[in-house]
Amino acid sequence: RLKKLQVTAWRDELIRIYEDVKDLHHKYMESLPDITDPQRQACEKWEVQFDSDHVEILNFAI
């Protein structure tokens, strides 16, 4: 039972980290207004991955 609570706590923490990193990434991307900027285009590719791959955003955060 304790292990199950610990797993739930870790899961909740990872979800919080995921949301925080996604928010930071989105703010950074918006700070690059020129859509032809290669850095902006790279950010947009990450944005798609963040929406579909939760493991990928954690890798990005690390």
N, CA, C and O atoms as CSV, one atom per row, in Angstrom:
chain,resi,resn,atom,element,x,y,z
A,1,ARG,N,N,0.836,-1.206,0.000
A,1,ARG,CA,C,0.000,0.000,0.000
A,1,ARG,C,C,0.872,1.259,0.000
A,1,ARG,O,O,0.586,2.219,-0.716
A,2,LEU,N,N,1.940,1.248,0.809
A,2,LEU,CA,C,2.841,2.404,0.848
A,2,LEU,C,C,3.492,2.622,-0.519
A,2,LEU,O,O,3.617,3.754,-0.984
A,3,LYS,N,N,3.909,1.514,-1.160
A,3,LYS,CA,C,4.522,1.635,-2.485
A,3,LYS,C,C,3.562,2.274,-3.480
A,3,LYS,O,O,3.970,3.092,-4.304
A,4,LYS,N,N,2.303,1.905,-3.404
A,4,LYS,CA,C,1.308,2.461,-4.319
A,4,LYS,C,C,1.167,3.968,-4.104
A,4,LYS,O,O,1.019,4.720,-5.068
A,5,LEU,N,N,1.213,4.410,-2.852
A,5,LEU,CA,C,1.144,5.839,-2.551
A,5,LEU,C,C,2.375,6.568,-3.080
A,5,LEU,O,O,2.275,7.678,-3.602
A,6,GLN,N,N,3.539,5.929,-2.938
A,6,GLN,CA,C,4.771,6.536,-3.436
A,6,GLN,C,C,4.745,6.664,-4.963
A,6,GLN,O,O,5.162,7.683,-5.514
A,7,VAL,N,N,4.257,5.632,-5.629
A,7,VAL,CA,C,4.161,5.669,-7.089
A,7,VAL,C,C,3.216,6.786,-7.519
A,7,VAL,O,O,3.501,7.515,-8.469
A,8,THR,N,N,2.104,6.917,-6.827
A,8,THR,CA,C,1.142,7.974,-7.142
A,8,THR,C,C,1.763,9.350,-6.930
A,8,THR,O,O,1.564,10.255,-7.741
A,9,ALA,N,N,2.513,9.510,-5.845
A,9,ALA,CA,C,3.168,10.796,-5.568
A,9,ALA,C,C,4.191,11.126,-6.660
A,9,ALA,O,O,4.253,12.265,-7.122
A,10,TRP,N,N,4.993,10.140,-7.073
A,10,TRP,CA,C,5.974,10.359,-8.137
A,10,TRP,C,C,5.287,10.708,-9.448
A,10,TRP,O,O,5.733,11.590,-10.181
A,11,ARG,N,N,4.200,10.008,-9.734
A,11,ARG,CA,C,3.453,10.275,-10.964
A,11,ARG,C,C,2.928,11.708,-10.958
A,11,ARG,O,O,3.044,12.418,-11.957
A,12,ASP,N,N,2.362,12.126,-9.853
A,12,ASP,CA,C,1.839,13.492,-9.745
A,12,ASP,C,C,2.946,14.527,-9.911
A,12,ASP,O,O,2.751,15.562,-10.549
A,13,GLU,N,N,4.108,14.239,-9.332
A,13,GLU,CA,C,5.244,15.162,-9.450
A,13,GLU,C,C,5.728,15.247,-10.898
A,13,GLU,O,O,6.035,16.332,-11.390
A,14,LEU,N,N,5.794,14.116,-11.568
A,14,LEU,CA,C,6.216,14.117,-12.974
A,14,LEU,C,C,5.231,14.884,-13.848
A,14,LEU,O,O,5.632,15.578,-14.782
A,15,ILE,N,N,3.956,14.760,-13.548
A,15,ILE,CA,C,2.950,15.517,-14.303
A,15,ILE,C,C,3.148,17.008,-14.076
A,15,ILE,O,O,3.040,17.793,-15.019
A,16,ARG,N,N,3.437,17.413,-12.843
A,16,ARG,CA,C,3.695,18.834,-12.557
A,16,ARG,C,C,4.925,19.322,-13.317
A,16,ARG,O,O,4.912,20.406,-13.899
A,17,ILE,N,N,5.980,18.523,-13.308
A,17,ILE,CA,C,7.201,18.889,-14.036
A,17,ILE,C,C,6.891,19.017,-15.527
A,17,ILE,O,O,7.314,19.971,-16.180
A,18,TYR,N,N,6.159,18.060,-16.046
A,18,TYR,CA,C,5.772,18.081,-17.460
A,18,TYR,C,C,5.048,19.378,-17.810
A,18,TYR,O,O,5.387,20.036,-18.794
A,19,GLU,N,N,4.067,19.738,-17.018
A,19,GLU,CA,C,3.291,20.955,-17.288
A,19,GLU,C,C,4.159,22.210,-17.172
A,19,GLU,O,O,4.035,23.127,-17.983
A,20,ASP,N,N,5.035,22.252,-16.166
A,20,ASP,CA,C,5.920,23.415,-15.989
A,20,ASP,C,C,6.858,23.588,-17.177
A,20,ASP,O,O,7.017,24.693,-17.696
A,21,VAL,N,N,7.478,22.492,-17.604
A,21,VAL,CA,C,8.417,22.567,-18.724
A,21,VAL,C,C,7.678,22.935,-20.008
A,21,VAL,O,O,8.178,23.717,-20.816
A,22,LYS,N,N,6.500,22.376,-20.188
A,22,LYS,CA,C,5.721,22.703,-21.384
A,22,LYS,C,C,5.367,24.191,-21.397
A,22,LYS,O,O,5.445,24.835,-22.443
A,23,ASP,N,N,4.983,24.735,-20.253
A,23,ASP,CA,C,4.673,26.169,-20.168
A,23,ASP,C,C,5.900,27.027,-20.476
A,23,ASP,O,O,5.813,27.995,-21.232
A,24,LEU,N,N,7.041,26.667,-19.888
A,24,LEU,CA,C,8.273,27.424,-20.138
A,24,LEU,C,C,8.656,27.367,-21.614
A,24,LEU,O,O,9.034,28.378,-22.207
A,25,HIS,N,N,8.555,26.198,-22.188
A,25,HIS,CA,C,8.891,26.037,-23.598
A,25,HIS,C,C,7.982,26.902,-24.463
A,25,HIS,O,O,8.447,27.557,-25.396
A,26,HIS,N,N,6.699,26.904,-24.158
A,26,HIS,CA,C,5.750,27.693,-24.946
A,26,HIS,C,C,6.050,29.189,-24.824
A,26,HIS,O,O,5.980,29.918,-25.813
A,27,LYS,N,N,6.381,29.647,-23.621
A,27,LYS,CA,C,6.729,31.064,-23.424
A,27,LYS,C,C,7.991,31.420,-24.206
A,27,LYS,O,O,8.072,32.484,-24.820
A,28,TYR,N,N,8.977,30.518,-24.178
A,28,TYR,CA,C,10.216,30.762,-24.921
A,28,TYR,C,C,9.920,30.838,-26.421
A,28,TYR,O,O,10.422,31.720,-27.117
A,29,MET,N,N,9.105,29.912,-26.905
A,29,MET,CA,C,8.780,29.899,-28.328
A,29,MET,C,C,8.074,31.197,-28.726
A,29,MET,O,O,8.347,31.749,-29.792
A,30,GLU,N,N,7.181,31.679,-27.884
A,30,GLU,CA,C,6.479,32.929,-28.181
A,30,GLU,C,C,7.420,34.131,-28.159
A,30,GLU,O,O,7.119,35.162,-28.761
A,31,SER,N,N,8.558,34.007,-27.468
A,31,SER,CA,C,9.518,35.114,-27.426
A,31,SER,C,C,10.316,35.218,-28.729
A,31,SER,O,O,11.082,36.163,-28.917
A,32,LEU,N,N,10.136,34.259,-29.611
A,32,LEU,CA,C,10.791,34.265,-30.922
A,32,LEU,C,C,9.720,34.541,-31.982
A,32,LEU,O,O,9.200,33.608,-32.593
A,33,PRO,N,N,9.389,35.815,-32.201
A,33,PRO,CA,C,8.255,36.148,-33.064
A,33,PRO,C,C,8.449,35.830,-34.549
A,33,PRO,O,O,7.475,35.624,-35.273
A,34,ASP,N,N,9.702,35.791,-35.002
A,34,ASP,CA,C,9.971,35.541,-36.421
A,34,ASP,C,C,9.811,34.045,-36.720
A,34,ASP,O,O,10.643,33.234,-36.315
A,35,ILE,N,N,8.737,33.688,-37.431
A,35,ILE,CA,C,8.480,32.265,-37.676
A,35,ILE,C,C,9.495,31.622,-38.620
A,35,ILE,O,O,9.520,30.399,-38.754
A,36,THR,N,N,10.334,32.434,-39.277
A,36,THR,CA,C,11.373,31.869,-40.143
A,36,THR,C,C,12.668,31.604,-39.374
A,36,THR,O,O,13.605,31.020,-39.917
A,37,ASP,N,N,12.722,32.028,-38.126
A,37,ASP,CA,C,13.895,31.805,-37.276
A,37,ASP,C,C,14.076,30.290,-37.068
A,37,ASP,O,O,13.155,29.620,-36.601
A,38,PRO,N,N,15.261,29.746,-37.412
A,38,PRO,CA,C,15.487,28.305,-37.247
A,38,PRO,C,C,15.250,27.825,-35.812
A,38,PRO,O,O,14.772,26.711,-35.594
A,39,GLN,N,N,15.584,28.667,-34.845
A,39,GLN,CA,C,15.371,28.290,-33.452
A,39,GLN,C,C,13.870,28.168,-33.157
A,39,GLN,O,O,13.450,27.263,-32.436
A,40,ARG,N,N,13.085,29.060,-33.704
A,40,ARG,CA,C,11.622,29.012,-33.541
A,40,ARG,C,C,11.067,27.737,-34.191
A,40,ARG,O,O,10.203,27.068,-33.625
A,41,GLN,N,N,11.569,27.415,-35.371
A,41,GLN,CA,C,11.099,26.213,-36.066
A,41,GLN,C,C,11.443,24.950,-35.282
A,41,GLN,O,O,10.650,24.009,-35.232
A,42,ALA,N,N,12.622,24.933,-34.671
A,42,ALA,CA,C,13.000,23.793,-33.834
A,42,ALA,C,C,12.071,23.692,-32.628
A,42,ALA,O,O,11.668,22.597,-32.234
A,43,CYS,N,N,11.736,24.841,-32.047
A,43,CYS,CA,C,10.815,24.861,-30.908
A,43,CYS,C,C,9.449,24.310,-31.298
A,43,CYS,O,O,8.817,23.590,-30.525
A,44,GLU,N,N,9.002,24.653,-32.496
A,44,GLU,CA,C,7.694,24.173,-32.948
A,44,GLU,C,C,7.691,22.656,-33.102
A,44,GLU,O,O,6.684,22.004,-32.825
A,45,LYS,N,N,8.811,22.093,-33.542
A,45,LYS,CA,C,8.904,20.629,-33.641
A,45,LYS,C,C,8.807,19.994,-32.259
A,45,LYS,O,O,8.132,18.980,-32.081
A,46,TRP,N,N,9.491,20.601,-31.271
A,46,TRP,CA,C,9.402,20.092,-29.898
A,46,TRP,C,C,7.980,20.200,-29.382
A,46,TRP,O,O,7.509,19.310,-28.674
A,47,GLU,N,N,7.288,21.280,-29.729
A,47,GLU,CA,C,5.914,21.501,-29.259
A,47,GLU,C,C,5.010,20.338,-29.672
A,47,GLU,O,O,4.189,19.869,-28.884
A,48,VAL,N,N,5.166,19.885,-30.903
A,48,VAL,CA,C,4.364,18.757,-31.387
A,48,VAL,C,C,4.698,17.506,-30.582
A,48,VAL,O,O,3.800,16.757,-30.199
A,49,GLN,N,N,5.973,17.279,-30.326
A,49,GLN,CA,C,6.378,16.103,-29.553
A,49,GLN,C,C,5.849,16.180,-28.127
A,49,GLN,O,O,5.442,15.165,-27.562
A,50,PHE,N,N,5.851,17.365,-27.545
A,50,PHE,CA,C,5.369,17.514,-26.177
A,50,PHE,C,C,3.896,17.141,-26.078
A,50,PHE,O,O,3.457,16.573,-25.079
A,51,ASP,N,N,3.141,17.462,-27.113
A,51,ASP,CA,C,1.715,17.157,-27.095
A,51,ASP,C,C,1.441,15.670,-27.244
A,51,ASP,O,O,0.376,15.191,-26.853
A,52,SER,N,N,2.388,14.940,-27.804
A,52,SER,CA,C,2.133,13.532,-28.093
A,52,SER,C,C,3.037,12.560,-27.337
A,52,SER,O,O,2.734,11.368,-27.275
A,53,ASP,N,N,4.130,13.037,-26.766
A,53,ASP,CA,C,5.103,12.128,-26.147
A,53,ASP,C,C,5.578,12.695,-24.815
A,53,ASP,O,O,6.459,13.553,-24.770
A,54,HIS,N,N,4.987,12.208,-23.741
A,54,HIS,CA,C,5.316,12.728,-22.420
A,54,HIS,C,C,6.737,12.371,-21.997
A,54,HIS,O,O,7.356,13.108,-21.229
A,55,VAL,N,N,7.254,11.262,-22.483
A,55,VAL,CA,C,8.631,10.882,-22.155
A,55,VAL,C,C,9.599,11.869,-22.798
A,55,VAL,O,O,10.616,12.222,-22.201
A,56,GLU,N,N,9.290,12.309,-23.999
A,56,GLU,CA,C,10.175,13.223,-24.721
A,56,GLU,C,C,10.331,14.554,-23.992
A,56,GLU,O,O,11.425,15.118,-23.965
A,57,ILE,N,N,9.269,15.055,-23.411
A,57,ILE,CA,C,9.378,16.332,-22.693
A,57,ILE,C,C,10.249,16.181,-21.455
A,57,ILE,O,O,10.964,17.113,-21.087
A,58,LEU,N,N,10.201,15.026,-20.810
A,58,LEU,CA,C,11.070,14.814,-19.649
A,58,LEU,C,C,12.525,14.735,-20.090
A,58,LEU,O,O,13.407,15.242,-19.399
A,59,ASN,N,N,12.787,14.107,-21.229
A,59,ASN,CA,C,14.148,14.080,-21.774
A,59,ASN,C,C,14.626,15.492,-22.080
A,59,ASN,O,O,15.776,15.833,-21.800
A,60,PHE,N,N,13.761,16.309,-22.647
A,60,PHE,CA,C,14.095,17.696,-22.961
A,60,PHE,C,C,14.420,18.467,-21.682
A,60,PHE,O,O,15.360,19.260,-21.643
A,61,ALA,N,N,13.631,18.222,-20.640
A,61,ALA,CA,C,13.833,18.925,-19.368
A,61,ALA,C,C,15.177,18.573,-18.747
A,61,ALA,O,O,15.842,19.423,-18.156
A,62,ILE,N,N,15.562,17.329,-18.885
A,62,ILE,CA,C,16.828,16.875,-18.297
A,62,ILE,C,C,17.972,17.461,-19.080
A,62,ILE,O,O,19.133,17.210,-18.758
